Amino acid sequence: MNNIAKFLKTTLLAAGILSAMSSCVKNDEWETPPIECSNKFPAATISMADFVAQTPATGYKLITTDQIFDGYIISSDEQGNFYKTISFQDKTSNPTVGLQIEVDKASNFADYPVGAHIRINAKGLRIGNDRGTIKLGSEDPVFAIGRIPQNLVGRYVSGVCNGNGLDIQTIVPKQLTSLADAKNASLINTLVSVPDVQFSISEIYPTVKKFIDYDAGGQGLDTDRNIEDKLGNTAVIRNSGFFKTGGELLPTGSGNITFVVSRYNSNWQMLIRSISDINFKGSRVDATPPKGGTAITYSGSFLENFESYPTAPSNLEVYPKYVNDALLGNRYWQLKTFNNNKYIQLGANSGTGPYVTYFAVPVDFTAANTLKFDVNVGFWNGNALKVYYTTNYTPLGDITQATKTDITSAFTTIPQTPVSGYGTLTPAGMYSFPASLTGNGFILFEYTGNGSGVTTTVQLDNIQVQ
C-alpha cells in the first residue's frame, strides 16, 4: 500500500508541474533565447576606400599594422557561382569601392549572408591587383594573393553586431544605364543593376541554351553567356560549372539584371549570385532590327536587278520593297557595284560571328510559277547560302517564328569556287513553285557564316519571279 501511495503521489506531482508549465505557454510559442553576438574587433581605424588606395600598381603589399575597416557582403556562394571568395563593398548603396577576399573555405553564405556587416583587421594579409581585380588574402609561397586557411578566417574577418545578432542590411544595387557603364574599374566587386538587357540572340536561337554547358559525362563546365542592352552594348555573364541551377534554360525575354562586376585580366566577367538576379519578363528588344520593308508589294512577276537603288552610304542596306534582317550578328546585305553593275553582297570575313542574315522578297505565290537568280561567291570556304519560301512571315516581325521550306537544292549551280578572289555572277538554276503553294509570302535568302569558320562572300543579282 505504501508503494502504491508513493506512486500516486509522484504521478500527481509530475502532472501538476506539467500543468503549470503548459499554462505559461500559449499556442506552443516558446520564448526564443536571445542571440549572443559580440564584436571581435573594435571600431574601424580606416575607411575601406583609404585601405584599398594602398594597393600598389604591381605586386602586392603586406599589411603589418592593425588596419581595421568595415564592409557589406554582396556575393553569395549558396548557388555555387562564387567559389572560396567573398566580395564586399564599403556602403549598402552607392559604394565607392569594392574588394574581394580569398578564403580556403566553402559555404561562406552561412556565416556571411548577403548584406552582412563585416569588420576586417588586415594585419598579416596581403593586398594586391591579381589579374585585373584587387584582392585581399594571405601570404602564399606560390600565389601573390593566397587563400586564408579555413581555421584562420576568423582571425581576420568578423561580423558586426547590432544588439540582436549579426547586423544584416539591405544592399541596394547601383543603378547603371548600360552594360558599357559596368565596365569600369571603380565598380569591380560592387553590386550593380542594368535595365533593358537580354541574352544575345545567339544564346537562344536556334535553340535556347542552358546557363552552363555540360561535358559528355554530365559534368558542368565554366560557361560564358553573352548579354546585350538596348543600346547594343554587350557583356559576358560568367557561370561556374558548379552552378546549382546551371541546367535551367536561359530566359528569352528582356528586363533588369543584377550582378557583381568582375574582371579576369582584360576580360570583363559579370557574376550573378542566383538566377533570381535576372528578371527578364519583358519582350525582347532587337539590337539589329530589320531594315527596309516600308513598301512591300506582293507580285507574281518581277525582276530585281538593284539598278534603281542609290549608292549613297546611308542607303546601302535599306531596300523599301524588301526586308534586310540581321538575325545573328550585325551584318546586313549591302548594295555593291562592280563594272557598272549593282548587286547585293554579304560575307563573314574578318568578323567574329556567328552571322545569320535574311533578305526577304515578297511574292504572290498564287500568280508566280518560277524563281531564278544570279549568284557569285568569293573566297569560298564553305556553303553560306540557303533559299527558302515561307507563307507566315510578318514583314519586319520575328523571322524566327516563320515556317521555312528549304528549296536550296533546286539551285544546282551555286558555285563552290574560287577559294581565292571572286568569280562572276551566273544563273543559280530555277525552282518551280508547287501548285499547292498559294497566297502571299516570301522568298528568304539566308546567309550563314562565322568569322572563325565559314566566311564565304555571297553576291546576289537579277532575282526574278515569273
TAMONOR-V810958 format. One record per pair of residues at least 4 apart in sequence whose C-alpha atoms are under 7 Angstrom apart, sorted by sequence separation. I is the first residue (numbers start at 1). J is the second residue. D is the distance in whole Angstrom. If there is no record, write none. Layout:
i=I j=J d=D
i=I j=J d=D
//
This chain:
i=1 j=5 d=6
i=2 j=6 d=6
i=3 j=7 d=6
i=4 j=8 d=6
i=5 j=9 d=6
i=6 j=10 d=6
i=7 j=11 d=6
i=8 j=12 d=6
i=9 j=13 d=6
i=10 j=14 d=6
i=11 j=15 d=6
i=12 j=16 d=6
i=13 j=17 d=6
i=14 j=18 d=6
i=15 j=19 d=6
i=16 j=20 d=6
i=17 j=21 d=6
i=18 j=22 d=6
i=19 j=23 d=6
i=20 j=24 d=7
i=25 j=29 d=6
i=46 j=50 d=7
i=47 j=51 d=6
i=48 j=52 d=6
i=49 j=53 d=6
i=50 j=54 d=7
i=56 j=60 d=6
i=77 j=81 d=6
i=91 j=95 d=5
i=108 j=112 d=6
i=109 j=113 d=5
i=112 j=116 d=6
i=129 j=133 d=5
i=130 j=134 d=6
i=140 j=144 d=7
i=148 j=152 d=6
i=149 j=153 d=6
i=153 j=157 d=6
i=154 j=158 d=6
i=161 j=165 d=5
i=162 j=166 d=6
i=177 j=181 d=7
i=199 j=203 d=6
i=201 j=205 d=6
i=204 j=208 d=4
i=214 j=218 d=5
i=215 j=219 d=5
i=228 j=232 d=6
i=229 j=233 d=6
i=239 j=243 d=7
i=263 j=267 d=6
i=264 j=268 d=6
i=273 j=277 d=7
i=311 j=315 d=7
i=312 j=316 d=7
i=319 j=323 d=7
i=326 j=330 d=6
i=337 j=341 d=5
i=338 j=342 d=7
i=364 j=368 d=6
i=418 j=422 d=6
i=433 j=437 d=7
i=449 j=453 d=7
i=450 j=454 d=5
i=451 j=455 d=6
i=25 j=30 d=6
i=46 j=51 d=7
i=55 j=60 d=7
i=56 j=61 d=7
i=77 j=82 d=5
i=90 j=95 d=6
i=129 j=134 d=4
i=130 j=135 d=6
i=140 j=145 d=7
i=148 j=153 d=6
i=161 j=166 d=5
i=162 j=167 d=5
i=176 j=181 d=6
i=182 j=187 d=7
i=203 j=208 d=6
i=204 j=209 d=6
i=214 j=219 d=5
i=215 j=220 d=7
i=228 j=233 d=5
i=229 j=234 d=7
i=263 j=268 d=4
i=264 j=269 d=7
i=272 j=277 d=6
i=310 j=315 d=7
i=311 j=316 d=6
i=326 j=331 d=6
i=337 j=342 d=4
i=348 j=353 d=7
i=418 j=423 d=6
i=449 j=454 d=5
i=450 j=455 d=6
i=55 j=61 d=7
i=76 j=82 d=6
i=77 j=83 d=6
i=89 j=95 d=6
i=90 j=96 d=7
i=128 j=134 d=6
i=129 j=135 d=6
i=139 j=145 d=7
i=140 j=146 d=5
i=160 j=166 d=6
i=161 j=167 d=5
i=203 j=209 d=6
i=214 j=220 d=4
i=215 j=221 d=7
i=228 j=234 d=4
i=262 j=268 d=6
i=263 j=269 d=5
i=326 j=332 d=6
i=336 j=342 d=6
i=337 j=343 d=6
i=393 j=399 d=6
i=449 j=455 d=5
i=90 j=97 d=6
i=128 j=135 d=6
i=138 j=145 d=6
i=139 j=146 d=6
i=159 j=166 d=6
i=160 j=167 d=6
i=213 j=220 d=6
i=214 j=221 d=6
i=227 j=234 d=6
i=228 j=235 d=6
i=262 j=269 d=5
i=325 j=332 d=7
i=335 j=342 d=7
i=336 j=343 d=5
i=348 j=355 d=7
i=89 j=97 d=6
i=90 j=98 d=6
i=127 j=135 d=6
i=128 j=136 d=7
i=137 j=145 d=5
i=138 j=146 d=5
i=212 j=220 d=7
i=213 j=221 d=6
i=226 j=234 d=7
i=227 j=235 d=5
i=261 j=269 d=7
i=262 j=270 d=5
i=324 j=332 d=6
i=335 j=343 d=6
i=336 j=344 d=6
i=89 j=98 d=4
i=127 j=136 d=5
i=136 j=145 d=7
i=137 j=146 d=5
i=138 j=147 d=6
i=212 j=221 d=6
i=226 j=235 d=6
i=227 j=236 d=6
i=261 j=270 d=5
i=262 j=271 d=7
i=324 j=333 d=7
i=335 j=344 d=5
i=336 j=345 d=7
i=393 j=402 d=5
i=88 j=98 d=6
i=89 j=99 d=6
i=126 j=136 d=6
i=127 j=137 d=7
i=137 j=147 d=6
i=138 j=148 d=5
i=212 j=222 d=7
i=213 j=223 d=6
i=226 j=236 d=5
i=260 j=270 d=6
i=261 j=271 d=7
i=334 j=344 d=5
i=335 j=345 d=7
i=392 j=402 d=6
i=75 j=86 d=6
i=88 j=99 d=6
i=125 j=136 d=7
i=126 j=137 d=5
i=137 j=148 d=6
i=212 j=223 d=5
i=225 j=236 d=6
i=226 j=237 d=6
i=259 j=270 d=6
i=260 j=271 d=5
i=333 j=344 d=6
i=334 j=345 d=5
i=392 j=403 d=6
i=75 j=87 d=5
i=87 j=99 d=6
i=88 j=100 d=6
i=125 j=137 d=6
i=126 j=138 d=6
i=224 j=236 d=6
i=225 j=237 d=5
i=259 j=271 d=5
i=260 j=272 d=6
i=333 j=345 d=5
i=334 j=346 d=7
i=390 j=402 d=7
i=74 j=87 d=6
i=75 j=88 d=7
i=87 j=100 d=4
i=125 j=138 d=5
i=126 j=139 d=6
i=224 j=237 d=6
i=225 j=238 d=7
i=259 j=272 d=5
i=333 j=346 d=5
i=390 j=403 d=6
i=73 j=87 d=6
i=74 j=88 d=5
i=86 j=100 d=6
i=87 j=101 d=7
i=125 j=139 d=6
i=224 j=238 d=5
i=258 j=272 d=7
i=332 j=346 d=7
i=390 j=404 d=5
i=414 j=428 d=5
i=73 j=88 d=4
i=85 j=100 d=7
i=86 j=101 d=5
i=179 j=194 d=7
i=223 j=238 d=6
i=224 j=239 d=6
i=317 j=332 d=6
i=389 j=404 d=6
i=390 j=405 d=6
i=413 j=428 d=5
i=72 j=88 d=5
i=73 j=89 d=7
i=85 j=101 d=6
i=86 j=102 d=7
i=176 j=192 d=7
i=178 j=194 d=6
i=223 j=239 d=5
i=317 j=333 d=6
i=388 j=404 d=6
i=389 j=405 d=5
i=412 j=428 d=6
i=413 j=429 d=6
i=71 j=88 d=6
i=72 j=89 d=5
i=85 j=102 d=5
i=128 j=145 d=7
i=174 j=191 d=6
i=175 j=192 d=6
i=176 j=193 d=6
i=177 j=194 d=6
i=222 j=239 d=6
i=223 j=240 d=7
i=317 j=334 d=5
i=388 j=405 d=5
i=389 j=406 d=7
i=411 j=428 d=5
i=412 j=429 d=6
i=71 j=89 d=5
i=72 j=90 d=6
i=84 j=102 d=6
i=85 j=103 d=6
i=173 j=191 d=5
i=174 j=192 d=4
i=175 j=193 d=5
i=176 j=194 d=5
i=177 j=195 d=7
i=222 j=240 d=5
i=223 j=241 d=7
i=259 j=277 d=7
i=316 j=334 d=5
i=317 j=335 d=6
i=388 j=406 d=4
i=411 j=429 d=4
i=71 j=90 d=5
i=72 j=91 d=7
i=84 j=103 d=5
i=126 j=145 d=6
i=173 j=192 d=5
i=174 j=193 d=6
i=175 j=194 d=6
i=221 j=240 d=7
i=222 j=241 d=4
i=258 j=277 d=5
i=316 j=335 d=5
i=387 j=406 d=6
i=388 j=407 d=5
i=410 j=429 d=7
i=411 j=430 d=6
i=70 j=90 d=7
i=71 j=91 d=7
i=72 j=92 d=6
i=84 j=104 d=6
i=173 j=193 d=6
i=221 j=241 d=4
i=257 j=277 d=6
i=258 j=278 d=6
i=387 j=407 d=6
i=388 j=408 d=7
i=410 j=430 d=7
i=46 j=67 d=6
i=48 j=69 d=6
i=84 j=105 d=6
i=220 j=241 d=4
i=257 j=278 d=5
i=387 j=408 d=5
i=410 j=431 d=6
i=45 j=67 d=6
i=46 j=68 d=6
i=47 j=69 d=6
i=48 j=70 d=6
i=84 j=106 d=5
i=220 j=242 d=6
i=256 j=278 d=6
i=257 j=279 d=6
i=386 j=408 d=5
i=45 j=68 d=5
i=46 j=69 d=5
i=83 j=106 d=7
i=256 j=279 d=5
i=44 j=68 d=5
i=45 j=69 d=6
i=255 j=279 d=6
i=256 j=280 d=6
i=296 j=320 d=7
i=297 j=321 d=7
i=329 j=353 d=6
i=44 j=69 d=5
i=255 j=280 d=4
i=295 j=320 d=5
i=296 j=321 d=5
i=329 j=354 d=6
i=332 j=357 d=6
i=44 j=70 d=6
i=200 j=226 d=6
i=254 j=280 d=4
i=255 j=281 d=6
i=292 j=318 d=5
i=293 j=319 d=7
i=294 j=320 d=5
i=295 j=321 d=5
i=296 j=322 d=6
i=328 j=354 d=6
i=329 j=355 d=5
i=199 j=226 d=6
i=200 j=227 d=5
i=212 j=239 d=6
i=253 j=280 d=5
i=254 j=281 d=6
i=255 j=282 d=6
i=291 j=318 d=6
i=292 j=319 d=5
i=293 j=320 d=5
i=294 j=321 d=7
i=328 j=355 d=5
i=329 j=356 d=7
i=199 j=227 d=4
i=200 j=228 d=6
i=211 j=239 d=7
i=253 j=281 d=5
i=254 j=282 d=5
i=292 j=320 d=4
i=293 j=321 d=6
i=328 j=356 d=5
i=78 j=107 d=6
i=198 j=227 d=6
i=199 j=228 d=6
i=212 j=241 d=7
i=251 j=280 d=6
i=253 j=282 d=5
i=254 j=283 d=6
i=292 j=321 d=7
i=293 j=322 d=5
i=327 j=356 d=5
i=328 j=357 d=7
i=77 j=107 d=6
i=197 j=227 d=7
i=198 j=228 d=6
i=253 j=283 d=5
i=254 j=284 d=5
i=292 j=322 d=6
i=293 j=323 d=5
i=326 j=356 d=6
i=327 j=357 d=5
i=77 j=108 d=6
i=78 j=109 d=6
i=197 j=228 d=6
i=198 j=229 d=6
i=238 j=269 d=6
i=253 j=284 d=5
i=292 j=323 d=5
i=326 j=357 d=4
i=77 j=109 d=6
i=197 j=229 d=4
i=236 j=268 d=7
i=237 j=269 d=6
i=238 j=270 d=6
i=239 j=271 d=7
i=291 j=323 d=6
i=292 j=324 d=6
i=325 j=357 d=6
i=326 j=358 d=6
i=76 j=109 d=5
i=196 j=229 d=6
i=197 j=230 d=7
i=236 j=269 d=5
i=237 j=270 d=5
i=238 j=271 d=6
i=290 j=323 d=6
i=291 j=324 d=5
i=325 j=358 d=5
i=100 j=134 d=7
i=101 j=135 d=6
i=102 j=136 d=6
i=122 j=156 d=6
i=196 j=230 d=6
i=212 j=246 d=5
i=236 j=270 d=6
i=237 j=271 d=6
i=290 j=324 d=5
i=291 j=325 d=6
i=324 j=358 d=6
i=325 j=359 d=7
i=99 j=134 d=6
i=100 j=135 d=5
i=101 j=136 d=5
i=102 j=137 d=5
i=121 j=156 d=5
i=211 j=246 d=5
i=212 j=247 d=7
i=290 j=325 d=4
i=307 j=342 d=6
i=324 j=359 d=5
i=99 j=135 d=6
i=100 j=136 d=6
i=101 j=137 d=6
i=120 j=156 d=5
i=121 j=157 d=7
i=210 j=246 d=6
i=211 j=247 d=6
i=289 j=325 d=7
i=290 j=326 d=6
i=306 j=342 d=6
i=323 j=359 d=6
i=324 j=360 d=7
i=380 j=416 d=6
i=76 j=113 d=7
i=120 j=157 d=5
i=210 j=247 d=6
i=211 j=248 d=6
i=306 j=343 d=6
i=323 j=360 d=5
i=380 j=417 d=6
i=76 j=114 d=6
i=119 j=157 d=6
i=120 j=158 d=6
i=210 j=248 d=5
i=211 j=249 d=6
i=288 j=326 d=6
i=305 j=343 d=7
i=322 j=360 d=6
i=377 j=415 d=7
i=380 j=418 d=6
i=381 j=419 d=6
i=73 j=112 d=7
i=75 j=114 d=6
i=118 j=157 d=7
i=119 j=158 d=5
i=210 j=249 d=4
i=211 j=250 d=6
i=322 j=361 d=5
i=375 j=414 d=7
i=376 j=415 d=7
i=379 j=418 d=6
i=380 j=419 d=4
i=73 j=113 d=7
i=74 j=114 d=5
i=118 j=158 d=6
i=119 j=159 d=6
i=209 j=249 d=6
i=210 j=250 d=5
i=322 j=362 d=7
i=377 j=417 d=7
i=378 j=418 d=6
i=379 j=419 d=4
i=73 j=114 d=5
i=74 j=115 d=6
i=118 j=159 d=4
i=119 j=160 d=6
i=208 j=249 d=6
i=209 j=250 d=6
i=378 j=419 d=7
i=379 j=420 d=5
i=48 j=90 d=6
i=73 j=115 d=5
i=117 j=159 d=6
i=118 j=160 d=5
i=208 j=250 d=7
i=288 j=330 d=6
i=378 j=420 d=7
i=379 j=421 d=5
i=72 j=115 d=6
i=73 j=116 d=5
i=104 j=147 d=5
i=117 j=160 d=6
i=378 j=421 d=6
i=379 j=422 d=6
i=72 j=116 d=6
i=73 j=117 d=7
i=102 j=146 d=7
i=103 j=147 d=4
i=104 j=148 d=6
i=378 j=422 d=4
i=72 j=117 d=5
i=102 j=147 d=5
i=103 j=148 d=4
i=104 j=149 d=5
i=105 j=150 d=5
i=377 j=422 d=6
i=378 j=423 d=6
i=71 j=117 d=6
i=72 j=118 d=6
i=102 j=148 d=6
i=103 j=149 d=6
i=104 j=150 d=5
i=377 j=423 d=6
i=49 j=96 d=7
i=71 j=118 d=5
i=103 j=150 d=7
i=376 j=423 d=6
i=49 j=97 d=6
i=70 j=118 d=6
i=71 j=119 d=6
i=204 j=252 d=7
i=376 j=424 d=6
i=70 j=119 d=4
i=376 j=425 d=5
i=391 j=440 d=6
i=392 j=441 d=7
i=69 j=119 d=6
i=70 j=120 d=6
i=103 j=153 d=7
i=117 j=167 d=5
i=179 j=229 d=7
i=375 j=425 d=5
i=376 j=426 d=7
i=391 j=441 d=4
i=68 j=119 d=7
i=69 j=120 d=6
i=116 j=167 d=6
i=117 j=168 d=6
i=178 j=229 d=7
i=374 j=425 d=6
i=375 j=426 d=6
i=390 j=441 d=6
i=391 j=442 d=6
i=68 j=120 d=5
i=69 j=121 d=7
i=116 j=168 d=4
i=374 j=426 d=5
i=375 j=427 d=6
i=390 j=442 d=5
i=68 j=121 d=4
i=115 j=168 d=5
i=116 j=169 d=6
i=180 j=233 d=6
i=199 j=252 d=7
i=374 j=427 d=4
i=375 j=428 d=6
i=389 j=442 d=6
i=390 j=443 d=7
i=67 j=121 d=6
i=68 j=122 d=6
i=115 j=169 d=5
i=179 j=233 d=6
i=373 j=427 d=6
i=374 j=428 d=5
i=389 j=443 d=5
i=66 j=121 d=6
i=67 j=122 d=6
i=115 j=170 d=6
i=179 j=234 d=6
i=198 j=253 d=6
i=230 j=285 d=6
i=232 j=287 d=6
i=373 j=428 d=6
i=388 j=443 d=6
i=389 j=444 d=6
i=66 j=122 d=7
i=67 j=123 d=6
i=115 j=171 d=6
i=179 j=235 d=6
i=198 j=254 d=4
i=388 j=444 d=5
i=66 j=123 d=5
i=197 j=254 d=5
i=198 j=255 d=7
i=230 j=287 d=6
i=372 j=429 d=6
i=387 j=444 d=6
i=388 j=445 d=7
i=65 j=123 d=5
i=196 j=254 d=6
i=197 j=255 d=5
i=372 j=430 d=5
i=387 j=445 d=5
i=63 j=122 d=6
i=64 j=123 d=5
i=196 j=255 d=5
i=197 j=256 d=6
i=371 j=430 d=6
i=372 j=431 d=7
i=386 j=445 d=6
i=387 j=446 d=6
i=63 j=123 d=5
i=64 j=124 d=6
i=195 j=255 d=6
i=196 j=256 d=6
i=197 j=257 d=7
i=370 j=430 d=7
i=371 j=431 d=5
i=386 j=446 d=5
i=63 j=124 d=5
i=195 j=256 d=4
i=370 j=431 d=5
i=371 j=432 d=7
i=385 j=446 d=6
i=386 j=447 d=7
i=62 j=124 d=7
i=63 j=125 d=6
i=194 j=256 d=6
i=195 j=257 d=7
i=370 j=432 d=4
i=385 j=447 d=5
i=62 j=125 d=6
i=63 j=126 d=6
i=193 j=256 d=7
i=194 j=257 d=6
i=300 j=363 d=6
i=369 j=432 d=6
i=370 j=433 d=6
i=384 j=447 d=5
i=385 j=448 d=7
i=62 j=126 d=4
i=193 j=257 d=6
i=194 j=258 d=7
i=298 j=362 d=5
i=299 j=363 d=5
i=300 j=364 d=5
i=369 j=433 d=5
i=384 j=448 d=5
i=61 j=126 d=5
i=62 j=127 d=7
i=193 j=258 d=4
i=297 j=362 d=7
i=298 j=363 d=5
i=299 j=364 d=5
i=300 j=365 d=6
i=384 j=449 d=6
i=60 j=126 d=6
i=61 j=127 d=5
i=192 j=258 d=6
i=193 j=259 d=7
i=296 j=362 d=7
i=298 j=364 d=5
i=60 j=127 d=5
i=61 j=128 d=6
i=192 j=259 d=6
i=300 j=367 d=5
i=301 j=368 d=6
i=60 j=128 d=4
i=191 j=259 d=6
i=192 j=260 d=6
i=300 j=368 d=4
i=59 j=128 d=6
i=60 j=129 d=7
i=191 j=260 d=5
i=59 j=129 d=7
i=190 j=260 d=6
i=191 j=261 d=7
i=384 j=454 d=7
i=58 j=129 d=7
i=189 j=260 d=6
i=190 j=261 d=6
i=366 j=437 d=7
i=55 j=127 d=6
i=56 j=128 d=6
i=189 j=261 d=5
i=323 j=395 d=7
i=365 j=437 d=6
i=366 j=438 d=4
i=382 j=454 d=5
i=384 j=456 d=6
i=55 j=128 d=6
i=188 j=261 d=5
i=189 j=262 d=6
i=323 j=396 d=7
i=365 j=438 d=5
i=366 j=439 d=5
i=381 j=454 d=6
i=187 j=261 d=6
i=188 j=262 d=5
i=365 j=439 d=5
i=381 j=455 d=7
i=382 j=456 d=6
i=364 j=439 d=6
i=365 j=440 d=6
i=381 j=456 d=6
i=364 j=440 d=5
i=365 j=441 d=7
i=380 j=456 d=5
i=363 j=440 d=6
i=364 j=441 d=7
i=379 j=456 d=6
i=380 j=457 d=7
i=92 j=170 d=7
i=93 j=171 d=6
i=363 j=441 d=5
i=378 j=456 d=6
i=379 j=457 d=7
i=92 j=171 d=5
i=93 j=172 d=5
i=182 j=261 d=7
i=362 j=441 d=6
i=363 j=442 d=5
i=377 j=456 d=7
i=378 j=457 d=5
i=92 j=172 d=6
i=93 j=173 d=6
i=94 j=174 d=6
i=362 j=442 d=4
i=363 j=443 d=7
i=377 j=457 d=5
i=378 j=458 d=7
i=93 j=174 d=7
i=361 j=442 d=5
i=362 j=443 d=6
i=377 j=458 d=5
i=198 j=280 d=7
i=360 j=442 d=6
i=361 j=443 d=5
i=376 j=458 d=6
i=377 j=459 d=6
i=360 j=443 d=6
i=361 j=444 d=6
i=376 j=459 d=5
i=60 j=144 d=7
i=360 j=444 d=5
i=375 j=459 d=6
i=376 j=460 d=7
i=183 j=268 d=7
i=359 j=444 d=6
i=360 j=445 d=7
i=375 j=460 d=5
i=198 j=284 d=7
i=358 j=444 d=6
i=359 j=445 d=5
i=374 j=460 d=6
i=375 j=461 d=6
i=358 j=445 d=6
i=359 j=446 d=7
i=374 j=461 d=5
i=358 j=446 d=5
i=373 j=461 d=6
i=374 j=462 d=6
i=97 j=186 d=6
i=98 j=187 d=7
i=100 j=189 d=6
i=357 j=446 d=6
i=358 j=447 d=6
i=373 j=462 d=5
i=374 j=463 d=7
i=97 j=187 d=7
i=98 j=188 d=6
i=99 j=189 d=5
i=356 j=446 d=7
i=357 j=447 d=5
i=373 j=463 d=4
i=98 j=189 d=5
i=356 j=447 d=6
i=357 j=448 d=7
i=372 j=463 d=6
i=373 j=464 d=6
i=98 j=190 d=5
i=356 j=448 d=5
i=372 j=464 d=5
i=355 j=448 d=6
i=356 j=449 d=7
i=371 j=464 d=6
i=372 j=465 d=7
i=355 j=449 d=5
i=371 j=465 d=5
i=354 j=449 d=6
i=355 j=450 d=6
i=370 j=465 d=6
i=371 j=466 d=7
i=353 j=449 d=7
i=354 j=450 d=4
i=370 j=466 d=5
i=353 j=450 d=4
i=354 j=451 d=7
i=368 j=465 d=6
i=369 j=466 d=6
i=352 j=450 d=7
i=353 j=451 d=5
i=368 j=466 d=5
i=352 j=451 d=4
i=89 j=189 d=7
i=351 j=451 d=4
i=352 j=452 d=7
i=88 j=189 d=7
i=89 j=190 d=6
i=348 j=449 d=6
i=350 j=451 d=6
i=87 j=189 d=6
i=88 j=190 d=7
i=293 j=395 d=7
i=348 j=450 d=6
i=349 j=451 d=6
i=293 j=396 d=7
i=348 j=451 d=5
i=290 j=396 d=6
i=349 j=455 d=5
i=348 j=455 d=4
i=347 j=455 d=6
i=348 j=456 d=7
i=347 j=456 d=6
i=348 j=457 d=7
i=347 j=457 d=4
i=346 j=457 d=6
i=347 j=458 d=6
i=346 j=458 d=6
i=345 j=458 d=6
i=346 j=459 d=7
i=345 j=459 d=4
i=344 j=459 d=6
i=345 j=460 d=6
i=343 j=459 d=7
i=344 j=460 d=5
i=74 j=191 d=6
i=343 j=460 d=6
i=344 j=461 d=7
i=40 j=158 d=6
i=343 j=461 d=5
i=39 j=160 d=6
i=39 j=161 d=6
i=38 j=161 d=6
i=37 j=161 d=6
i=202 j=328 d=6
i=201 j=328 d=6
i=37 j=165 d=5
i=35 j=164 d=6
i=36 j=165 d=6
i=37 j=166 d=7
i=35 j=165 d=6
i=133 j=263 d=6
i=132 j=263 d=6
i=132 j=264 d=6
i=131 j=264 d=6
i=132 j=265 d=5
i=131 j=265 d=4
i=132 j=266 d=7
i=298 j=440 d=6
i=305 j=461 d=6
i=305 j=462 d=4
i=81 j=239 d=6
i=304 j=462 d=5
i=305 j=463 d=7
i=81 j=240 d=5
i=303 j=462 d=6
i=304 j=463 d=5
i=80 j=240 d=7
i=303 j=463 d=6
i=304 j=464 d=6
i=81 j=242 d=7
i=303 j=464 d=4
i=80 j=242 d=5
i=81 j=243 d=5
i=302 j=464 d=6
i=303 j=465 d=7
i=80 j=243 d=5
i=302 j=465 d=5
i=79 j=243 d=6
i=80 j=244 d=6
i=301 j=465 d=5
i=302 j=466 d=7
i=79 j=244 d=5
i=300 j=465 d=6
i=301 j=466 d=4
i=300 j=466 d=6
i=81 j=273 d=6
i=79 j=273 d=7
i=79 j=274 d=6
i=76 j=273 d=6
i=75 j=273 d=6
//
